[in-house]
Amino acid sequence: MSAALPTSSREWHLVARPHGWPKAEDFALREAAVAAPAEGRILVRNKYFSVDPYMRGRMNDVKSYTPPFKLDHPMDGGAVGEVIASNAEGFAVGDHVLHGLGWREIADLPAKHAVKVDPEIAPLSAYLGVLGMPGLTAYAGLFEVASFKEGDAVFVSGAAGAVGSQVGQMAKLKGASRVIGSAGSDEKVKLLVEEYGFDAAFNYKNGPVRDQLKAAAPDGIDVYFDNVGGEHLEAAISSLNVHGRATICGMIAQYNATEPTPGPNNMAMIIGKRLRLQGVLVSDHSDLQPQFVQEVAGWLASGELKFQETKVEGMEKGYDAFVGLLRGENTGKMIVSLV
Protein backbone atom coordinates (compact mmCIF):
# COMPACT_ATOMS: atom_id res chain seq x y z
CA MET A 1 0.00 0.00 0.00
CA SER A 2 1.35 3.40 -0.97
CA ALA A 3 2.60 5.58 1.88
CA ALA A 4 1.98 8.75 -0.09
CA LEU A 5 -1.81 8.64 -0.07
CA PRO A 6 -3.60 11.99 -0.25
CA THR A 7 -5.09 13.07 3.06
CA SER A 8 -8.06 14.94 1.64
CA SER A 9 -10.35 15.02 -1.39
CA ARG A 10 -12.77 17.62 -2.74
CA GLU A 11 -16.34 16.50 -3.39
CA TRP A 12 -19.55 18.13 -4.59
CA HIS A 13 -22.48 18.17 -2.15
CA LEU A 14 -26.10 19.02 -2.81
CA VAL A 15 -27.03 21.55 -0.10
CA ALA A 16 -30.55 22.57 -1.24
CA ARG A 17 -33.25 21.03 -3.44
CA PRO A 18 -33.39 23.04 -6.69
CA HIS A 19 -36.72 24.64 -7.60
CA GLY A 20 -36.75 24.81 -11.38
CA TRP A 21 -33.28 25.38 -12.82
CA PRO A 22 -30.45 24.38 -10.44
CA LYS A 23 -28.58 27.39 -9.02
CA ALA A 24 -24.95 27.61 -7.89
CA GLU A 25 -26.04 28.08 -4.27
CA ASP A 26 -27.78 24.67 -4.34
CA PHE A 27 -24.32 23.04 -4.40
CA ALA A 28 -21.09 23.22 -2.40
CA LEU A 29 -17.56 21.98 -3.12
CA ARG A 30 -16.23 20.62 0.17
CA GLU A 31 -13.14 18.91 1.55
CA ALA A 32 -13.31 15.39 2.98
CA ALA A 33 -10.67 13.34 4.76
CA VAL A 34 -9.13 10.34 2.98
CA ALA A 35 -7.97 7.21 4.83
CA ALA A 36 -6.42 3.92 3.74
CA PRO A 37 -9.05 1.52 2.40
CA ALA A 38 -10.63 -1.02 4.72
CA GLU A 39 -10.70 -4.72 3.89
CA GLY A 40 -12.37 -5.45 0.55
CA ARG A 41 -12.17 -1.82 -0.54
CA ILE A 42 -10.09 0.26 -2.93
CA LEU A 43 -9.15 3.93 -3.25
CA VAL A 44 -9.53 5.40 -6.73
CA ARG A 45 -8.20 8.72 -7.97
CA ASN A 46 -10.93 9.80 -10.38
CA LYS A 47 -9.73 11.00 -13.77
CA TYR A 48 -13.15 11.72 -15.26
CA PHE A 49 -16.65 11.86 -13.88
CA SER A 50 -19.97 11.98 -15.64
CA VAL A 51 -22.80 14.49 -15.50
CA ASP A 52 -26.08 13.12 -16.88
CA PRO A 53 -29.64 14.42 -17.32
CA TYR A 54 -31.10 11.79 -14.94
CA MET A 55 -29.20 13.44 -12.08
CA ARG A 56 -31.62 16.38 -12.17
CA GLY A 57 -34.43 14.07 -11.03
CA ARG A 58 -32.30 12.79 -8.15
CA MET A 59 -32.02 16.34 -6.82
CA ASN A 60 -35.76 16.30 -6.03
CA ASP A 61 -36.96 14.64 -2.83
CA VAL A 62 -39.28 12.22 -4.60
CA LYS A 63 -39.45 8.45 -4.74
CA SER A 64 -38.13 7.15 -8.06
CA TYR A 65 -36.17 4.30 -9.61
CA THR A 66 -33.01 5.64 -7.93
CA PRO A 67 -32.97 7.25 -4.48
CA PRO A 68 -32.68 11.04 -4.37
CA PHE A 69 -29.33 12.62 -3.54
CA LYS A 70 -29.04 13.30 0.21
CA LEU A 71 -28.51 16.88 1.26
CA ASP A 72 -25.04 17.69 2.63
CA HIS A 73 -23.64 14.42 1.28
CA PRO A 74 -21.45 13.85 -1.76
CA MET A 75 -23.39 13.25 -4.95
CA ASP A 76 -22.59 10.18 -7.02
CA GLY A 77 -22.56 9.07 -10.64
CA GLY A 78 -20.34 7.36 -13.16
CA ALA A 79 -16.58 7.87 -12.88
CA VAL A 80 -13.42 6.29 -14.17
CA GLY A 81 -10.03 6.47 -12.50
CA GLU A 82 -6.88 4.78 -11.29
CA VAL A 83 -6.54 2.60 -8.20
CA ILE A 84 -4.09 4.31 -5.79
CA ALA A 85 -4.52 1.89 -2.87
CA SER A 86 -6.06 -1.57 -2.65
CA ASN A 87 -7.11 -3.80 0.22
CA ALA A 88 -9.00 -6.14 -2.07
CA GLU A 89 -8.05 -9.26 -3.97
CA GLY A 90 -7.90 -8.85 -7.73
CA PHE A 91 -7.23 -5.11 -7.73
CA ALA A 92 -3.76 -3.61 -7.81
CA VAL A 93 -2.42 -0.09 -7.66
CA GLY A 94 -2.36 1.23 -11.22
CA ASP A 95 -5.48 -0.63 -12.39
CA HIS A 96 -8.07 1.51 -14.17
CA VAL A 97 -11.67 1.07 -13.05
CA LEU A 98 -15.19 2.25 -13.79
CA HIS A 99 -17.41 2.83 -10.74
CA GLY A 100 -20.34 4.84 -9.40
CA LEU A 101 -18.73 7.36 -7.04
CA GLY A 102 -18.23 10.41 -9.20
CA TRP A 103 -18.45 14.08 -8.19
CA ARG A 104 -15.30 13.65 -6.06
CA GLU A 105 -11.53 13.53 -6.52
CA ILE A 106 -10.85 10.36 -4.49
CA ALA A 107 -13.40 7.53 -4.21
CA ASP A 108 -13.33 4.93 -1.42
CA LEU A 109 -15.51 2.00 -2.47
CA PRO A 110 -16.03 -1.75 -2.19
CA ALA A 111 -13.98 -3.45 -4.90
CA LYS A 112 -17.05 -5.47 -5.91
CA HIS A 113 -18.63 -2.20 -7.15
CA ALA A 114 -15.75 -1.47 -9.53
CA VAL A 115 -15.17 -2.86 -13.02
CA LYS A 116 -11.71 -2.95 -14.57
CA VAL A 117 -11.44 -1.13 -17.90
CA ASP A 118 -8.72 -1.22 -20.52
CA PRO A 119 -7.30 2.13 -21.69
CA GLU A 120 -5.77 0.28 -24.67
CA ILE A 121 -9.21 -0.50 -26.17
CA ALA A 122 -10.56 3.06 -25.91
CA PRO A 123 -9.76 6.33 -24.11
CA LEU A 124 -10.75 6.11 -20.44
CA SER A 125 -13.43 8.77 -20.83
CA ALA A 126 -15.18 6.61 -23.45
CA TYR A 127 -16.18 4.20 -20.68
CA LEU A 128 -18.50 6.95 -19.38
CA GLY A 129 -20.10 7.45 -22.80
CA VAL A 130 -19.98 5.35 -25.93
CA LEU A 131 -18.75 2.23 -24.06
CA GLY A 132 -20.59 3.05 -20.84
CA MET A 133 -24.07 3.71 -19.51
CA PRO A 134 -25.20 6.05 -22.35
CA GLY A 135 -23.97 3.60 -25.01
CA LEU A 136 -25.71 0.64 -23.39
CA THR A 137 -28.88 2.75 -23.01
CA ALA A 138 -28.82 3.45 -26.75
CA TYR A 139 -28.13 -0.20 -27.60
CA ALA A 140 -30.78 -1.70 -25.30
CA GLY A 141 -33.33 1.01 -26.01
CA LEU A 142 -33.09 0.60 -29.77
CA PHE A 143 -32.63 -3.13 -30.23
CA GLU A 144 -34.49 -4.61 -27.27
CA VAL A 145 -37.09 -2.06 -26.15
CA ALA A 146 -37.98 -0.64 -29.58
CA SER A 147 -37.60 -4.05 -31.28
CA PHE A 148 -35.72 -2.40 -34.15
CA LYS A 149 -35.58 -4.39 -37.37
CA GLU A 150 -33.82 -3.85 -40.67
CA GLY A 151 -35.71 -1.43 -42.91
CA ASP A 152 -37.25 0.60 -40.06
CA ALA A 153 -37.34 4.39 -40.34
CA VAL A 154 -36.07 5.88 -37.07
CA PHE A 155 -36.47 9.31 -35.48
CA VAL A 156 -34.23 10.34 -32.58
CA SER A 157 -34.73 13.48 -30.48
CA GLY A 158 -31.78 14.99 -28.63
CA ALA A 159 -29.82 13.31 -31.40
CA ALA A 160 -26.50 15.08 -30.81
CA GLY A 161 -26.34 13.99 -27.17
CA ALA A 162 -24.47 11.05 -25.69
CA VAL A 163 -27.36 8.58 -26.16
CA GLY A 164 -29.08 9.99 -29.23
CA SER A 165 -25.95 10.19 -31.39
CA GLN A 166 -25.29 6.49 -30.76
CA VAL A 167 -28.91 5.45 -31.42
CA GLY A 168 -28.89 7.01 -34.88
CA GLN A 169 -25.57 5.50 -35.89
CA MET A 170 -26.47 2.06 -34.54
CA ALA A 171 -29.73 2.13 -36.49
CA LYS A 172 -27.82 2.95 -39.70
CA LEU A 173 -25.28 0.18 -39.02
CA LYS A 174 -28.12 -2.32 -38.61
CA GLY A 175 -29.92 -1.38 -41.83
CA ALA A 176 -32.42 1.38 -41.05
CA SER A 177 -34.15 2.67 -44.17
CA ARG A 178 -33.98 6.25 -42.92
CA VAL A 179 -32.66 7.95 -39.76
CA ILE A 180 -33.83 11.43 -38.76
CA GLY A 181 -32.52 13.45 -35.84
CA SER A 182 -33.47 16.65 -34.08
CA ALA A 183 -31.06 18.91 -32.24
CA GLY A 184 -30.95 22.43 -30.83
CA SER A 185 -28.49 24.18 -33.13
CA ASP A 186 -27.63 24.35 -36.81
CA GLU A 187 -24.07 23.21 -35.97
CA LYS A 188 -25.40 20.05 -34.33
CA VAL A 189 -27.72 19.40 -37.29
CA LYS A 190 -24.72 19.60 -39.63
CA LEU A 191 -22.76 17.20 -37.39
CA LEU A 192 -25.61 14.65 -37.45
CA VAL A 193 -25.76 14.53 -41.24
CA GLU A 194 -22.12 15.04 -42.19
CA GLU A 195 -20.31 13.20 -39.39
CA TYR A 196 -22.79 10.66 -38.01
CA GLY A 197 -24.49 9.71 -41.28
CA PHE A 198 -28.09 10.62 -40.42
CA ASP A 199 -30.24 10.86 -43.56
CA ALA A 200 -31.90 14.05 -42.35
CA ALA A 201 -31.85 16.31 -39.31
CA PHE A 202 -33.48 19.55 -38.21
CA ASN A 203 -33.13 22.28 -35.60
CA TYR A 204 -36.24 22.09 -33.45
CA LYS A 205 -35.91 25.81 -32.71
CA ASN A 206 -36.49 26.65 -36.39
CA GLY A 207 -40.19 25.76 -36.49
CA PRO A 208 -42.88 23.34 -35.22
CA VAL A 209 -41.38 19.89 -34.66
CA ARG A 210 -44.41 18.19 -36.22
CA ASP A 211 -43.97 20.09 -39.51
CA GLN A 212 -40.20 19.60 -39.65
CA LEU A 213 -40.51 15.88 -38.89
CA LYS A 214 -43.18 15.35 -41.57
CA ALA A 215 -40.94 17.08 -44.12
CA ALA A 216 -37.95 14.92 -43.10
CA ALA A 217 -39.95 11.66 -42.97
CA PRO A 218 -42.72 11.94 -45.60
CA ASP A 219 -43.40 8.18 -45.39
CA GLY A 220 -43.63 8.22 -41.60
CA ILE A 221 -41.43 6.56 -38.99
CA ASP A 222 -41.43 3.10 -37.43
CA VAL A 223 -39.33 3.80 -34.34
CA TYR A 224 -39.05 6.90 -32.17
CA PHE A 225 -36.27 7.19 -29.56
CA ASP A 226 -37.39 9.92 -27.15
CA ASN A 227 -34.87 11.90 -25.11
CA VAL A 228 -36.95 15.08 -24.94
CA GLY A 229 -40.70 14.52 -24.45
CA GLY A 230 -43.22 17.33 -24.87
CA GLU A 231 -43.67 18.64 -28.40
CA HIS A 232 -41.28 16.02 -29.79
CA LEU A 233 -43.35 13.12 -28.44
CA GLU A 234 -46.54 14.63 -29.83
CA ALA A 235 -44.92 15.05 -33.26
CA ALA A 236 -43.60 11.48 -33.21
CA ILE A 237 -47.03 10.03 -32.37
CA SER A 238 -48.35 11.87 -35.44
CA SER A 239 -45.62 10.48 -37.69
CA LEU A 240 -45.42 6.92 -36.38
CA ASN A 241 -46.73 4.29 -38.77
CA VAL A 242 -49.11 1.49 -37.78
CA HIS A 243 -47.44 -0.80 -35.19
CA GLY A 244 -44.77 1.84 -34.56
CA ARG A 245 -42.70 1.66 -31.38
CA ALA A 246 -41.35 4.43 -29.16
CA THR A 247 -38.62 4.05 -26.55
CA ILE A 248 -39.09 6.68 -23.85
CA CYS A 249 -35.61 7.32 -22.51
CA GLY A 250 -35.69 10.90 -21.24
CA MET A 251 -37.83 14.02 -21.07
CA ILE A 252 -35.26 16.78 -20.65
CA ALA A 253 -37.78 19.36 -21.91
CA GLN A 254 -39.58 19.18 -18.57
CA TYR A 255 -36.88 18.32 -15.99
CA ASN A 256 -36.69 21.91 -14.72
CA ALA A 257 -40.39 22.74 -15.02
CA THR A 258 -41.99 24.16 -11.88
CA GLU A 259 -45.57 23.51 -13.09
CA PRO A 260 -47.06 20.30 -14.53
CA THR A 261 -46.32 20.10 -18.24
CA PRO A 262 -49.11 19.18 -20.67
CA GLY A 263 -48.88 15.79 -22.33
CA PRO A 264 -49.31 15.09 -26.05
CA ASN A 265 -52.82 16.05 -27.22
CA ASN A 266 -52.97 13.26 -29.83
CA MET A 267 -52.78 10.19 -27.58
CA ALA A 268 -55.89 8.74 -29.24
CA MET A 269 -53.72 7.94 -32.25
CA ILE A 270 -51.99 5.28 -30.13
CA ILE A 271 -55.15 3.18 -30.41
CA GLY A 272 -55.77 3.37 -34.13
CA LYS A 273 -52.11 2.93 -35.03
CA ARG A 274 -51.62 0.20 -32.38
CA LEU A 275 -48.49 1.94 -31.14
CA ARG A 276 -46.23 0.70 -28.35
CA LEU A 277 -44.60 3.27 -26.07
CA GLN A 278 -42.22 1.80 -23.52
CA GLY A 279 -39.82 3.32 -21.00
CA VAL A 280 -36.20 2.19 -20.76
CA LEU A 281 -33.92 1.97 -17.73
CA VAL A 282 -30.42 0.80 -18.51
CA SER A 283 -30.23 -1.15 -15.23
CA ASP A 284 -32.81 -3.61 -16.62
CA HIS A 285 -30.47 -4.62 -19.45
CA SER A 286 -27.17 -5.50 -17.78
CA ASP A 287 -27.38 -8.94 -19.42
CA LEU A 288 -26.65 -7.21 -22.75
CA GLN A 289 -23.38 -5.71 -21.46
CA PRO A 290 -20.93 -8.32 -22.87
CA GLN A 291 -22.62 -8.36 -26.29
CA PHE A 292 -22.81 -4.56 -26.30
CA VAL A 293 -19.11 -4.03 -25.47
CA GLN A 294 -17.99 -6.60 -28.04
CA GLU A 295 -20.11 -5.18 -30.86
CA VAL A 296 -19.49 -1.50 -30.10
CA ALA A 297 -15.75 -1.98 -29.57
CA GLY A 298 -15.68 -3.55 -33.04
CA TRP A 299 -17.52 -0.60 -34.57
CA LEU A 300 -15.15 1.82 -32.84
CA ALA A 301 -12.08 -0.07 -34.04
CA SER A 302 -13.32 -0.08 -37.64
CA GLY A 303 -14.25 3.60 -37.50
CA GLU A 304 -17.89 2.83 -38.33
CA LEU A 305 -19.15 4.32 -35.06
CA LYS A 306 -18.09 7.86 -34.18
CA PHE A 307 -18.48 9.74 -30.93
CA GLN A 308 -17.77 13.14 -29.49
CA GLU A 309 -17.21 14.33 -25.96
CA THR A 310 -17.50 17.73 -24.37
CA LYS A 311 -14.90 17.89 -21.60
CA VAL A 312 -15.05 20.55 -18.91
CA GLU A 313 -11.70 20.87 -17.15
CA GLY A 314 -11.39 20.97 -13.38
CA MET A 315 -13.11 19.71 -10.27
CA GLU A 316 -14.45 23.19 -9.49
CA LYS A 317 -16.39 23.16 -12.79
CA GLY A 318 -18.74 20.33 -11.79
CA TYR A 319 -21.79 22.57 -11.36
CA ASP A 320 -21.05 24.48 -14.59
CA ALA A 321 -20.79 21.21 -16.55
CA PHE A 322 -24.09 19.92 -15.18
CA VAL A 323 -26.06 23.08 -15.91
CA GLY A 324 -24.38 23.32 -19.32
CA LEU A 325 -25.65 19.81 -20.05
CA LEU A 326 -29.22 20.80 -19.14
CA ARG A 327 -28.92 23.82 -21.45
CA GLY A 328 -27.71 21.65 -24.33
CA GLU A 329 -24.20 23.13 -24.44
CA ASN A 330 -22.65 19.69 -24.98
CA THR A 331 -22.07 17.76 -28.15
CA GLY A 332 -21.97 14.08 -27.28
CA LYS A 333 -21.10 13.04 -23.74
CA MET A 334 -20.57 15.77 -21.14
CA ILE A 335 -17.63 14.87 -18.90
CA VAL A 336 -15.71 16.62 -16.12
CA SER A 337 -11.96 16.02 -16.51
CA LEU A 338 -9.71 15.93 -13.45
CA VAL A 339 -6.50 15.28 -15.41
URJO-V30089 format. One record per residue. N is the residue number from 0. RES is the residue in three letters. OMEGA is omega in radians with two decimals (NA if undefined). Layout:
n=N res=RES omega=OMEGA
n=N res=RES omega=OMEGA
This chain:
n=0 res=MET omega=-3.08
n=1 res=SER omega=3.12
n=2 res=ALA omega=-3.03
n=3 res=ALA omega=3.13
n=4 res=LEU omega=3.04
n=5 res=PRO omega=-3.13
n=6 res=THR omega=-3.14
n=7 res=SER omega=-3.10
n=8 res=SER omega=3.05
n=9 res=ARG omega=3.14
n=10 res=GLU omega=-3.14
n=11 res=TRP omega=3.09
n=12 res=HIS omega=2.93
n=13 res=LEU omega=-3.08
n=14 res=VAL omega=3.07
n=15 res=ALA omega=3.11
n=16 res=ARG omega=-3.13
n=17 res=PRO omega=2.99
n=18 res=HIS omega=-3.01
n=19 res=GLY omega=-3.11
n=20 res=TRP omega=3.09
n=21 res=PRO omega=3.13
n=22 res=LYS omega=-3.09
n=23 res=ALA omega=-3.10
n=24 res=GLU omega=3.05
n=25 res=ASP omega=-3.03
n=26 res=PHE omega=3.05
n=27 res=ALA omega=3.06
n=28 res=LEU omega=-3.00
n=29 res=ARG omega=3.10
n=30 res=GLU omega=3.06
n=31 res=ALA omega=3.13
n=32 res=ALA omega=3.09
n=33 res=VAL omega=3.11
n=34 res=ALA omega=3.09
n=35 res=ALA omega=-3.07
n=36 res=PRO omega=3.06
n=37 res=ALA omega=-3.10
n=38 res=GLU omega=3.12
n=39 res=GLY omega=-3.07
n=40 res=ARG omega=3.09
n=41 res=ILE omega=2.99
n=42 res=LEU omega=-3.10
n=43 res=VAL omega=2.98
n=44 res=ARG omega=-3.09
n=45 res=ASN omega=3.06
n=46 res=LYS omega=3.10
n=47 res=TYR omega=2.94
n=48 res=PHE omega=-2.98
n=49 res=SER omega=2.86
n=50 res=VAL omega=-3.01
n=51 res=ASP omega=-3.13
n=52 res=PRO omega=-3.08
n=53 res=TYR omega=-3.10
n=54 res=MET omega=3.12
n=55 res=ARG omega=3.12
n=56 res=GLY omega=-3.12
n=57 res=ARG omega=3.10
n=58 res=MET omega=3.08
n=59 res=ASN omega=-3.14
n=60 res=ASP omega=3.13
n=61 res=VAL omega=3.12
n=62 res=LYS omega=-3.13
n=63 res=SER omega=-3.10
n=64 res=TYR omega=2.97
n=65 res=THR omega=-3.11
n=66 res=PRO omega=3.09
n=67 res=PRO omega=3.00
n=68 res=PHE omega=3.06
n=69 res=LYS omega=3.07
n=70 res=LEU omega=3.11
n=71 res=ASP omega=3.01
n=72 res=HIS omega=3.08
n=73 res=PRO omega=3.03
n=74 res=MET omega=3.12
n=75 res=ASP omega=-3.10
n=76 res=GLY omega=-3.08
n=77 res=GLY omega=3.09
n=78 res=ALA omega=3.06
n=79 res=VAL omega=-3.08
n=80 res=GLY omega=-3.06
n=81 res=GLU omega=3.10
n=82 res=VAL omega=3.11
n=83 res=ILE omega=3.03
n=84 res=ALA omega=-3.11
n=85 res=SER omega=2.99
n=86 res=ASN omega=-3.06
n=87 res=ALA omega=3.11
n=88 res=GLU omega=3.05
n=89 res=GLY omega=3.10
n=90 res=PHE omega=-3.11
n=91 res=ALA omega=3.03
n=92 res=VAL omega=-3.11
n=93 res=GLY omega=3.07
n=94 res=ASP omega=3.05
n=95 res=HIS omega=-3.05
n=96 res=VAL omega=3.00
n=97 res=LEU omega=-3.10
n=98 res=HIS omega=-3.00
n=99 res=GLY omega=-3.11
n=100 res=LEU omega=3.06
n=101 res=GLY omega=-3.13
n=102 res=TRP omega=3.12
n=103 res=ARG omega=-3.13
n=104 res=GLU omega=-3.13
n=105 res=ILE omega=3.12
n=106 res=ALA omega=3.08
n=107 res=ASP omega=-3.00
n=108 res=LEU omega=3.03
n=109 res=PRO omega=-3.11
n=110 res=ALA omega=-3.11
n=111 res=LYS omega=3.11
n=112 res=HIS omega=3.12
n=113 res=ALA omega=3.10
n=114 res=VAL omega=3.11
n=115 res=LYS omega=3.08
n=116 res=VAL omega=-3.04
n=117 res=ASP omega=3.13
n=118 res=PRO omega=3.09
n=119 res=GLU omega=-3.11
n=120 res=ILE omega=-3.09
n=121 res=ALA omega=3.06
n=122 res=PRO omega=-3.08
n=123 res=LEU omega=-3.10
n=124 res=SER omega=-3.13
n=125 res=ALA omega=3.14
n=126 res=TYR omega=3.02
n=127 res=LEU omega=-3.05
n=128 res=GLY omega=-3.02
n=129 res=VAL omega=3.11
n=130 res=LEU omega=-3.08
n=131 res=GLY omega=-3.06
n=132 res=MET omega=3.13
n=133 res=PRO omega=3.13
n=134 res=GLY omega=3.12
n=135 res=LEU omega=3.07
n=136 res=THR omega=3.12
n=137 res=ALA omega=-3.07
n=138 res=TYR omega=-3.11
n=139 res=ALA omega=-3.09
n=140 res=GLY omega=-3.13
n=141 res=LEU omega=-2.97
n=142 res=PHE omega=-3.09
n=143 res=GLU omega=-3.05
n=144 res=VAL omega=-3.11
n=145 res=ALA omega=3.12
n=146 res=SER omega=-3.12
n=147 res=PHE omega=3.02
n=148 res=LYS omega=-3.12
n=149 res=GLU omega=-3.14
n=150 res=GLY omega=3.11
n=151 res=ASP omega=2.95
n=152 res=ALA omega=-2.96
n=153 res=VAL omega=3.02
n=154 res=PHE omega=-3.13
n=155 res=VAL omega=3.01
n=156 res=SER omega=-3.03
n=157 res=GLY omega=-2.90
n=158 res=ALA omega=3.09
n=159 res=ALA omega=3.13
n=160 res=GLY omega=-3.05
n=161 res=ALA omega=-3.13
n=162 res=VAL omega=-3.03
n=163 res=GLY omega=-3.11
n=164 res=SER omega=3.11
n=165 res=GLN omega=3.13
n=166 res=VAL omega=-3.09
n=167 res=GLY omega=-3.13
n=168 res=GLN omega=3.11
n=169 res=MET omega=3.12
n=170 res=ALA omega=3.11
n=171 res=LYS omega=-3.12
n=172 res=LEU omega=-3.11
n=173 res=LYS omega=2.97
n=174 res=GLY omega=3.06
n=175 res=ALA omega=3.11
n=176 res=SER omega=-3.13
n=177 res=ARG omega=3.09
n=178 res=VAL omega=-3.13
n=179 res=ILE omega=3.11
n=180 res=GLY omega=2.97
n=181 res=SER omega=3.13
n=182 res=ALA omega=-3.00
n=183 res=GLY omega=3.07
n=184 res=SER omega=3.11
n=185 res=ASP omega=3.11
n=186 res=GLU omega=-3.14
n=187 res=LYS omega=3.10
n=188 res=VAL omega=3.12
n=189 res=LYS omega=3.12
n=190 res=LEU omega=-3.10
n=191 res=LEU omega=-3.07
n=192 res=VAL omega=-3.00
n=193 res=GLU omega=-3.07
n=194 res=GLU omega=-3.02
n=195 res=TYR omega=3.03
n=196 res=GLY omega=3.03
n=197 res=PHE omega=3.12
n=198 res=ASP omega=3.13
n=199 res=ALA omega=3.08
n=200 res=ALA omega=3.13
n=201 res=PHE omega=3.08
n=202 res=ASN omega=-3.04
n=203 res=TYR omega=3.12
n=204 res=LYS omega=-3.05
n=205 res=ASN omega=-3.14
n=206 res=GLY omega=3.14
n=207 res=PRO omega=-3.12
n=208 res=VAL omega=-3.09
n=209 res=ARG omega=-3.12
n=210 res=ASP omega=-3.12
n=211 res=GLN omega=3.13
n=212 res=LEU omega=3.14
n=213 res=LYS omega=3.11
n=214 res=ALA omega=-3.11
n=215 res=ALA omega=-3.11
n=216 res=ALA omega=-3.07
n=217 res=PRO omega=3.13
n=218 res=ASP omega=3.13
n=219 res=GLY omega=3.13
n=220 res=ILE omega=3.12
n=221 res=ASP omega=-3.11
n=222 res=VAL omega=3.00
n=223 res=TYR omega=3.06
n=224 res=PHE omega=-2.97
n=225 res=ASP omega=3.01
n=226 res=ASN omega=-2.92
n=227 res=VAL omega=-3.08
n=228 res=GLY omega=3.04
n=229 res=GLY omega=-3.08
n=230 res=GLU omega=3.13
n=231 res=HIS omega=-3.13
n=232 res=LEU omega=3.11
n=233 res=GLU omega=3.13
n=234 res=ALA omega=-3.12
n=235 res=ALA omega=3.11
n=236 res=ILE omega=3.10
n=237 res=SER omega=-3.03
n=238 res=SER omega=-3.11
n=239 res=LEU omega=3.08
n=240 res=ASN omega=3.08
n=241 res=VAL omega=-3.10
n=242 res=HIS omega=3.05
n=243 res=GLY omega=-3.12
n=244 res=ARG omega=3.07
n=245 res=ALA omega=2.99
n=246 res=THR omega=-3.14
n=247 res=ILE omega=-3.03
n=248 res=CYS omega=-3.10
n=249 res=GLY omega=3.12
n=250 res=MET omega=-3.02
n=251 res=ILE omega=-3.14
n=252 res=ALA omega=-3.07
n=253 res=GLN omega=-3.08
n=254 res=TYR omega=-3.09
n=255 res=ASN omega=3.14
n=256 res=ALA omega=3.10
n=257 res=THR omega=3.07
n=258 res=GLU omega=3.09
n=259 res=PRO omega=-3.13
n=260 res=THR omega=-3.12
n=261 res=PRO omega=3.08
n=262 res=GLY omega=3.09
n=263 res=PRO omega=-3.11
n=264 res=ASN omega=-3.09
n=265 res=ASN omega=-3.08
n=266 res=MET omega=3.14
n=267 res=ALA omega=3.11
n=268 res=MET omega=-3.14
n=269 res=ILE omega=-3.10
n=270 res=ILE omega=-3.07
n=271 res=GLY omega=-3.13
n=272 res=LYS omega=-3.10
n=273 res=ARG omega=-3.11
n=274 res=LEU omega=3.02
n=275 res=ARG omega=3.07
n=276 res=LEU omega=-3.06
n=277 res=GLN omega=3.08
n=278 res=GLY omega=3.09
n=279 res=VAL omega=2.93
n=280 res=LEU omega=-3.03
n=281 res=VAL omega=-3.10
n=282 res=SER omega=3.11
n=283 res=ASP omega=-2.95
n=284 res=HIS omega=-3.11
n=285 res=SER omega=3.11
n=286 res=ASP omega=3.14
n=287 res=LEU omega=-3.00
n=288 res=GLN omega=-3.11
n=289 res=PRO omega=3.13
n=290 res=GLN omega=-3.14
n=291 res=PHE omega=-3.10
n=292 res=VAL omega=-3.12
n=293 res=GLN omega=-3.08
n=294 res=GLU omega=-3.10
n=295 res=VAL omega=3.09
n=296 res=ALA omega=3.08
n=297 res=GLY omega=3.11
n=298 res=TRP omega=3.11
n=299 res=LEU omega=-3.11
n=300 res=ALA omega=-3.11
n=301 res=SER omega=-3.10
n=302 res=GLY omega=-3.13
n=303 res=GLU omega=-3.14
n=304 res=LEU omega=-3.11
n=305 res=LYS omega=3.10
n=306 res=PHE omega=3.06
n=307 res=GLN omega=3.07
n=308 res=GLU omega=2.97
n=309 res=THR omega=-3.09
n=310 res=LYS omega=3.04
n=311 res=VAL omega=-2.99
n=312 res=GLU omega=2.97
n=313 res=GLY omega=3.14
n=314 res=MET omega=-3.08
n=315 res=GLU omega=-3.11
n=316 res=LYS omega=-3.10
n=317 res=GLY omega=3.13
n=318 res=TYR omega=-3.12
n=319 res=ASP omega=-3.13
n=320 res=ALA omega=-3.10
n=321 res=PHE omega=-3.14
n=322 res=VAL omega=3.06
n=323 res=GLY omega=3.09
n=324 res=LEU omega=-3.13
n=325 res=LEU omega=3.13
n=326 res=ARG omega=3.14
n=327 res=GLY omega=-3.11
n=328 res=GLU omega=-3.12
n=329 res=ASN omega=2.87
n=330 res=THR omega=-3.02
n=331 res=GLY omega=-3.03
n=332 res=LYS omega=3.05
n=333 res=MET omega=-3.03
n=334 res=ILE omega=2.99
n=335 res=VAL omega=-3.10
n=336 res=SER omega=3.10
n=337 res=LEU omega=-3.12
n=338 res=VAL omega=NA
